[in-house]
């Protein structure tokens, strides 16, 4: 369990800007694992009357899935940390302002 106000992955590791993560993405009717770097400080958004944490991530282009085709764009996207796992902390070398 993380402390109050901290966004964590499914194993309980805290997530911050600059961390390398892996998360689930859809590709047609299939699912693949993709790597990304957290681009902004995690935020909470009101969804259906509940506060839900959201992460803005920048995909690295490293994806699983043989035969699924390559990712078309590397644009930043908002994701829920529900199926996110921390791979490496602070890979960009940025000083964490929220830590």
N, C-alpha and C positions, 0 to 999 in steps of 0.2 A: 504494500500500500504506500502510495506517495503521500506527502504532506498536503494539506489543504492549499489549493491554488496552483499545484504543480501538475502538468500534463504528463502522463506516464504511458509506456507501451504496455503490451499485454503481460509482460513479465514483471512489471513494477518499476522499471528503470525510468528515471526522469528524462524528458525530451526537451532540448533547447535548440535555439537557432545555431546552425553550423554543424549539427550532428548528421551523420550518415545513417539512413534507415532503410529498411526494406518493407514494402507494403504490397497488398493485393490489388491488381488492376484487372479490368475486364477487357477481353479482346474477342469480339464476336460472342459466341456462346461459351467461351472458355475463360479460364482465369490464369493469370501468370503473376509471378513475383517480380517486382521492379525495385531498383535501388534509386534513392533520391537523397538530396540534402535539404534540410529544413531551411527555408529562405527567410522566414520572419518569425518573430516571437509568437508562440502559440496563443490563440484567442478563443474566447467562448462566444457562441452564437445561440440565440434563442430559436429553438426548433420545436414546434408543437408544444409550447409552454414549458419546455425544459432547456436548461443551459447545456449545450453540447460543445465540447472542445473541438477545435479545428486547427489543422496545420497547413500552412502554405509551403509546398515543396517544389523543388527544382529537380526533375528527373535527370539521372546521369546518363541514361541510354543503355544501361546494363539491365537486361530483362531475361527471364527464363522463358522456356517454351519453344521447342523446336517446331518449325513449320507454321508458326503463328504470324509470320511476317514481322517486319521491323516497325518500330514506333515511328509514326508519321511526324510528330513534332516533339520538341523538348520544352514546351511552354510550361510555366509555373501553373500549379493547380491546387485547389483546396481539397483536403481529404480529412476524413475522420480518423482518429488514432486507434480505432477499434481493432484493426488487424495490422498494426504497425509493430515492428521489432527494431530496436536500436542495434546497429552493427558496430559503429565506432563513434566515440564522443569527440566533438569539436575538431572535425577534420579540416575545416577552413582556416583554423587558427585565429578566429575572431574572439575577442574578449566577450564573454557572456555578460550582458548588462543586467540580466534577471537572475543571476546566480549568486 
